[in-house]
């Protein structure tokens, strides 16, 4: 699905903080990034497992139906 091209503008302004606050923010952003990536990885793993399970169920039902028809 292609999104319509609309004009968009981004304005980036530097955040002015004290050095101590900057260290805290960087540490929290890094922690959030790691948690996000871990959760994303787990979600993708579960999705893959679910798709494989659905495929196996489909194949087993297909084989059962095929053996019944050939009898």
Steps between C-alpha positions, in 0.01 A plus 500: 500500500658825383442811702407822327783747476417808702734783577647467844743706698722400788654749737772373731598714793783413736393415852693712749558305821762480770775238449366286786151506355640412157670189643176393666298556181750307286497208746120490503474524120750214468304288749176572314664410167622166636160415649327593175735284292465206740120521487501535123726197465274293725188609311657408165611163637148422625352610167734264314411211732128569456530506120696174502235341724220613271688358203548165676131479589407577141739237364379232740135568409592498132675162535204355692255616234722368224529155660122484551439583134746243376337218703 
